[in-house]
Amino acid sequence: MRNDIEKVLKTKEEIQDMVKLLGEQISKDYIGKIPVLICILKGGIVFLSDLMKNITIHVELDFMSLSSYGDSTKSSGVVRIKKDIDVDISNRDVIIVEDIVDSGLTLKYLDEYFMQHNPASVKICTLLDKPKAHKIDIKIDYTGFEVGNEFVVGYGLDYAQKYRNLPYIGILKKEIYS
């Protein structure tokens, strides 16, 4: 797998340091509350696993599975719910946990979808943000790292369901996906 990576963008250690900072900030921001962390599967699971270990307050977990990519490197722009949340989020503080914000269209869809359930608040926590790829204006409340428009894999991020298990984030060689 390492031979398919053009460049390591974020090492395992850099990721762990950032996840710790994000967990500490969420813990401070939600003292006295029990937020619901909603992980967007599959990519967000590695990030969620480490993030929740760094949050020092009670949290509740739930998961959603959405589709807008398939095996492509670009979002189709059409979001389809494959697995919905099970927890009642009315009057609850919700934190969407994402691996990466690319176009922002999926998060816009999720924000509108969750608002129909009358939550107390909805915040977004992402490990990676690609601001140059945003197609809409989106407010991200907790961002780990900003990255360029490269195609990145590792630490939960995939290409055609591969590379998720890399402990770092790297740029995939173009010949792998073109």
C-alpha positions in Angstrom: 0.0 0.0 0.0 2.8 2.4 0.9 4.0 2.2 -2.7 0.7 3.7 -3.9 1.2 6.9 -1.8 2.9 9.8 -3.5 3.4 11.8 -0.2 2.5 11.5 3.5 0.5 14.6 4.4 -0.1 14.0 8.1 1.7 11.4 10.2 0.1 9.2 12.8 1.6 11.4 15.5 0.4 14.7 14.0 -3.1 13.2 13.7 -3.2 12.0 17.3 -2.0 15.4 18.5 -4.8 17.2 16.6 -7.4 14.7 17.7 -6.4 15.3 21.3 -6.9 19.1 20.8 -10.3 18.6 19.2 -11.4 16.3 22.0 -10.3 18.8 24.6 -12.1 21.7 22.9 -15.4 19.7 22.6 -15.1 18.7 26.2 -14.8 22.4 27.2 -17.6 23.5 24.9 -20.1 21.0 26.2 -19.5 20.9 29.9 -22.8 20.0 31.6 -24.2 18.6 28.4 -24.3 15.2 26.8 -23.8 15.8 23.1 -24.7 13.1 20.5 -21.7 12.4 18.2 -23.1 11.2 14.9 -20.3 9.5 12.9 -20.6 9.5 9.1 -19.7 6.0 8.0 -17.5 4.5 6.8 -14.7 7.1 6.7 -15.4 8.8 10.0 -15.1 5.7 12.2 -11.4 5.8 12.7 -11.5 9.5 13.6 -14.6 9.0 15.9 -12.8 6.1 17.7 -9.8 8.3 18.6 -11.8 11.5 19.1 -14.2 10.0 21.7 -11.2 8.7 23.7 -10.1 12.3 24.0 -13.5 13.7 25.1 -13.7 13.9 28.9 -17.5 14.4 29.2 -20.3 12.0 28.6 -21.3 11.6 25.0 -23.8 9.5 23.1 -23.0 7.9 19.8 -24.9 7.2 16.7 -24.0 6.5 13.0 -25.2 7.4 9.6 -24.2 5.9 6.3 -24.6 8.1 3.2 -23.7 7.7 -0.4 -22.6 10.4 -2.8 -19.3 9.0 -4.1 -19.6 5.3 -4.9 -16.1 4.2 -6.1 -15.4 7.6 -7.8 -13.0 10.3 -6.6 -15.6 13.0 -7.0 -19.0 13.3 -5.3 -22.0 12.9 -7.6 -23.8 15.7 -5.6 -26.7 13.4 -4.9 -26.9 12.3 -1.3 -28.6 9.0 -0.4 -29.2 7.8 3.2 -28.1 4.2 3.5 -28.4 4.0 7.3 -30.2 6.6 9.4 -29.7 7.5 13.0 -31.5 5.6 15.7 -31.3 8.1 18.6 -33.9 10.9 19.1 -32.0 14.1 18.6 -34.9 16.5 19.4 -33.6 19.1 21.9 -30.2 17.5 21.9 -26.8 18.9 20.9 -25.5 17.1 17.8 -22.0 17.0 16.6 -21.5 15.5 13.1 -18.2 13.7 13.0 -16.8 13.6 9.4 -13.4 12.4 8.0 -13.3 15.1 5.4 -15.2 18.1 4.0 -14.9 18.2 0.3 -17.7 19.9 -1.7 -19.7 20.6 1.5 -22.9 19.3 -0.2 -23.3 16.2 2.1 -23.0 18.3 5.2 -25.4 20.9 3.9 -27.8 18.0 3.3 -27.2 16.6 6.8 -27.7 20.0 8.5 -31.0 20.5 6.7 -32.0 16.9 7.5 -31.2 17.1 11.2 -33.0 20.5 11.5 -36.2 18.6 10.7 -35.7 16.7 14.0 -35.5 19.9 16.1 -32.1 19.5 17.8 -30.8 22.1 20.3 -27.8 22.6 18.1 -25.9 21.0 15.2 -22.1 21.4 14.9 -19.6 19.9 12.5 -16.3 18.3 13.5 -14.0 17.2 10.7 -10.5 15.9 10.7 -9.8 17.3 7.2 -11.2 20.3 5.3 -10.6 21.0 1.6 -11.7 24.7 1.5 -10.8 25.1 -2.2 -13.2 22.2 -3.1 -16.2 23.7 -1.3 -19.1 24.3 -3.7 -21.2 26.0 -1.0 -20.5 28.2 2.0 -20.4 25.9 5.1 -19.5 26.6 8.7 -17.3 24.0 10.2 -17.0 24.3 14.0 -14.1 22.0 14.7 -11.4 21.4 12.0 -8.3 19.3 12.4 -6.3 20.2 9.3 -6.9 22.1 6.0 -5.6 20.2 3.0 -5.3 21.1 -0.7 -7.4 19.5 -3.5 -5.3 16.3 -3.6 -6.9 12.9 -3.4 -6.1 11.8 0.1 -6.4 8.3 1.7 -5.6 6.7 5.1 -6.9 7.0 8.6 -10.4 6.0 7.4 -10.3 7.8 4.1 -10.5 5.4 1.1 -10.3 4.9 -2.6 -12.7 2.1 -3.7 -12.8 0.8 -0.1 -9.0 0.5 0.1 -6.4 2.3 2.1 -8.7 3.1 5.1 -6.3 1.1 7.4 -3.3 3.3 6.8 -2.3 5.0 10.1 -1.4 8.2 8.4 -3.0 10.4 5.7 -1.3 10.5 2.3 -1.8 11.6 -1.2 -2.7 8.7 -3.5 -0.6 8.5 -6.7 -2.7 9.7 -9.7 -2.0 6.5 -11.7 -3.9 4.5 -9.1 -7.2 6.2 -9.7 -7.0 7.7 -13.1 
